[in-house]
């Protein structure tokens, strides 16, 4: 996209709200490509000041469309521009530091390695690119996020998490 990145002083405040999601999944080994379209909503958690990330939409792979969803927890990091990202079951996923608007994170998964690149372009656009390599996978997952709406009063607390 751009060589200029948008520095984020408070990552949880930046992410809070609703985002449109467009993702491509390229299987480099099988020469196939899939597409996900949907929404990600970041709502405040009661217990730790973090955010609950709920993504839902449709994933199309080899002509077949299926519903897809995932849930993550973004917990406060050591500085306001940072977060610790965990899977819904509490396992650590990766750290996130957007002080410069750009960050790289690794996540080992069995024998595969996920390397994520995060780039923030402005108040309403950011992107992730995960390169997944190993004996079981050879993928590139690229996701563009566009803000749909900023957080509102109902997003402040999510009591169902």
Beta strands, then each sheet from edge to edge (+ up, - down):
strand 1: 17-27
strand 2: 32-44
strand 3: 51-61
strand 4: 64-76
strand 5: 82-87
strand 6: 92-97
strand 7: 102-109
strand 8: 112-122
strand 9: 125-133
strand 10: 138-150
sheet 1: 6+ 5- 4+ 3- 2+ 1- 10+ 9- 8+ 7-
end
